[in-house]
Amino acid sequence: MKSLLHQFRLGRFVYQIWYRPRQWCDWGHAYGWRLAWRAATGGHTMAAAVRRLPELPPVTAHLDVPVYFLTGRRFWHQTAFCVHSFIRHSRAGFPLIFMSDGTLDANIAERLTALFPNARVLSHVELSEKIAAFLPRSRYPALNTHRHRFVLLRKLTDTLVGEHGYRLFFDSDMLFWNHPGELLARVRRGESLYMADAGGDGYTLPRSILKQYLSVEPAPTVNSGLIGVHADNIDWDLLERACALLLTEGQDQRLLEQTLWAILLAQQNARALPASDYRVVIDPPACRAALAEGRPVLMHYAWHACLSYAADEWQRYLQETATR
């Protein structure tokens, strides 16, 4: 155990002193040093600004569909802004469930429930116990191993394992800018849905190869920032085989979780939300273009777009709430 802790701490040390600064340098060269610096400091400023989020307007409808977020120490303030923007523009009440990514401590949980009193917080221990009960390692070794080492897979497993009925999952790095009428209509009908990714399929293996090996062709252009799915109708044995295949044959393992969502969504005949209204942006120029064209309903700030989100976008949202 001491050896593992030592390796973990050493890995984080190397990341902090070498890879992280190098990443910021690359972003500075690509998008400008001023933006990179504002983004580097924006997270701390945003966390402090959560207390300035105004009181939400009264909701006009209540939908008994749980909305899940995977969050923790690095992202809880993004979660708060995303939830606030969703409720503010939808005027709808949903059961909120905040799942720990392993770093959501009691202090963060209290901050989130102070903002959203009806929310539930699921601890890392509770979620691990649920996984052990409904997704035992002896039967699902690939899913368990990858869930342990790759936190993003918990978006899928921890939201759905052992659950029943229709539910939504949201990433935290998103902001709603207008009324999500299409989303609410599909949720009321219980339709499986997702956001369309920018630039085509972002999967660990091509869909044609996955169909050849698994006899299932994944849904096209899935972005896992927003998912609506039925937890009852999931073939976990298929997802275990797919996970094992992707871990041995796949290319970019960072896309494994999104690939598994695409397989799951294909089995539920899910349809993408209109990309013009529910938009994935991947870099600062795409953020500027969306701003110039008029805000869509929802923006998911993926990949390098996190720079614009941390530097500017949350502040624009805060300013907008103060003027309306």
N, C-alpha and C positions, 0 to 999 in steps of 0.2 A: 504493500500500500504506500509506504513512504517513497519507494522508487517511482510509483505512478504519479504521486503528487509532485515529486521533484521534476519529472518529465513535463507534467502539465504546466508547472510554474515556469520552467525553463522555456517551454514553447511560447507561453504568453509574453515572457520577457523578450525573446527574440522578435516576436511579432510587434511589440510596442516600440522597440528601439530600432528595428530595421524595416520590416515590411509595411507597417502603418505609415511611418514618415515617407517612405518611398511612394506609397499609394497617393498621399496628399501632394507630393511633388508632381507626380504624373497628372493628377487632376488640375493642379495649378498651371502646368504647361498647356494642357488641353483647353481649359475653360477660363483661365485667368486667375491670377493670384488673389485678387480681391474677393472673388466669389469663393474660392477655396478657403480663405481665412474666415470669412463670415460663416461658412458652413461648419468649419471646425469648431467654432465657438457657439454656433446656433443652438446645439442640443441643450447645453446648460441653460441658456437664456430661455429656451422654450419650456424647459421643466419648471423654471421659476415663474413663467407666465401662465401656467395652468390655473393658478389662483385668480387670474384676471378674466377667465372665461365667464361670460355673463350668465345669468339665470336663464334656463331654457323656457320657451313658451309652452303653454299647456298643450298636451297631446290631444289630438282629435280622434284617434283610433288606437285600439289595442289589438295586437296580433300575437297569438300564442305560438310563436315560432322562435326558438332560442337563437341568439346571435352570439357566436363564440369568437374570442380573441386569444391568441397565444402571446403572452407579454411577460415583461420582467423589468429588471433594473435599467436596462439600456433603452427600453421602448415604451415604458408606461405612459409617458407624456404624449407620445404619438397616439397611443390608444385613446387617451382622454380626448384629444382633439378630434379624432375620427368619430368616436361615439357622439360627441357634442354636435359635430356637423351633420351626422346622420339624423339624429333626433330633431335637430333644429329645422332641417329642410323637409323631412318626411312628416313631421308632427305625429309620428306613430310611436307607440310604446311597445317594446319587445323585451322578453326576458334576456338579460345580459349575463354572459358567463365568461369570466376572465380566467384563463388557464395559465398556470405558472410554467415558464420555460426553464425552471430550475433556479431562477434568481429573484423571484417575486417574494419579497419578505413581508413581514407583518406591517411595516411602516408604509410600504407601497400599497399594500392591500387596503389599508385604512384610508389612504389618499383617494384611491379609486372609488371605494364605497361611500366616501363622503361626498364625492361628486355625483355618483349614481347609486343612491341608497338601495335600490331594489336589485342590484347586481349580486351574483354569486361569485366567489373566488375559490377556485380549485387548486389546492396546493400540489407541489411536486410529489409529495408522498401519496396523496389521494389518487393522483393520476397514475402513478407507478403501480399502485395496488390494483387499480382497475385494469391496467394492461396485463398484469400477471394473471388476473382472474379470467379475462375474456380473450386474451391473445397470448397464451402460454408459450414460453420460449421453446419448449420441447417440440411444439407443432409448428411454430412460426419463428425459426431462428434468424432468418434474414431480416424480417421486419423489426424484430427486437434488437438485433445488433445495430442496424442502421438508425433506428430511433434513438438509441443510446448515444451514438457518436455524431448524429446529424440532427440538430434540434428542429429544423424545419419540417421533418417528417412528422413531428408531433402535431402539426396542423391537421393532418389527416387522421392519424391513429387516435390521438387523445380526444378529438372532437367526436368521433364516430363509434369507436369500439364500445360495445355493451349498451348502446343507445338505441332509441326507437323514434320513428317519426321524422318529419321534415325539419331541417335546421339549416342555418346559414353560418358560414365562416367568413370573417373579414380579416385582411391584413391591417396592421396598424398604420402603415405609411401611406394613407389615403385620406383625401378630404372630399366631402360632398359640397358642391357649390350651387346646386339647384335641386328642385323637387324631383325625387327619383320615382316618377310615376310608373314607368315601365317595370322597374324592379318590384315595386309594391304590387302591381297587378299580377305579375307572375308568381310572386310569393303567395298571394291570396289563392291562386289556383294550384299551388303546390308543385310548380314546375321545376325540374332540375335545370340549373343554369350556371353560367360562369362568365367571366370577362374574357374578351378576345385579346390575345397577346399582340404586341406590336411586332410586325415583321415575320409572321408565320409561326410555325411550330418551334417551340423551345423545349425539346425533349432529349433525353439521354441517348435514345436510339430512334431512327426514322420509324414512322408509323407502319410502313410496309414490312419492315423487319419484325416489328412487334406483332403484327398480324400473322406473319409466317410462323413465329414461335408460340404465340399464345392463342391463336384463332380468334382474336379480338382486335379490331382496328380502333385505336384510341380516338377520342373526339379531337377535332382539329383546333389548332391555335388557342389552346387553353392557357390562360393566365390564372394562377391560383390565388390572386388577391381577393377575389370575391367568389364564393361558391355557394350554391343552393343545392341540397342533395337529400335523399331519403336514406336514413341510417339503417333501415331494416334490410334494404335490398343490396347488400354488399357481399361479394364473393371474396372472402378473406384468403381462401386457398389460392385463388387466382392472383391476388395481389402479392402473396408470398412468393409464388413462382416468378411473377414479374420482377419483384425486388431482387431476387437471387440472380435472375438473368441480367438485369441492369447493373448490378454490382460486379459481375464477371465480364460482361460484354460491352457495357455502355461506355460512352465517352465522358461528357461533362457530368460528374456525379452531383454537382450542385442542382441539376435539373431533375434529379430522380423523383423528388416529391411531386413536382408538377406533372411528370410523366405518369405516375401512379394515379393522380387525380384524373388525368385524361382517360385512362383505362376505365376507371370507376364510372366516370361521367358518360362514356360511350354506352355502357350497359344500361344506363337510365335514360338514354335518348335525350341528353341535355342539349340545350341550344344556347349559343352565346348571346349576351346582351349586345345591343347595337354599339359598335366601337366608337361611333361619333359622339355618343352621349356618355359612355362608360369607358373612359380612355386611359390606356397605359402609356405613360411617357417614360423614355429611357435616358434622356440626357437634358442638360439645360436648354439647348436650342428648341427641343420639342416642348418644353415648358413655356418658353417665350412665345412659340407659335400658338399654343392653346390659349394663352392670355390675350394675344392679338386678335384671335378669331372669335373670342367670346367664350366664357367659361362653359365647359360641358357639365353634365350632372355630377360626375365623379371623376377624379383624377387619382391614379395610382402611380406614385413616384418611385419607379423601379430603377435598378442599376444606378447609373450616374445622375439620374434625376434627383437622387437623394440630396445632392448639393443644393439645388434650387429649393427643395423642400425645407432643408435645415436653415438656409440663409434667408429666404424670402417668403415662401408660400404660407407658412403658418402665421407669419406676421400679417400678411394680407387678409387671411381669414379673421384674425383677431380684430383688425381694423374694420372689416366689413360688419362684424357683429356689433361693433360699437356705434355704427352709423345707421343701423336698421332697427 
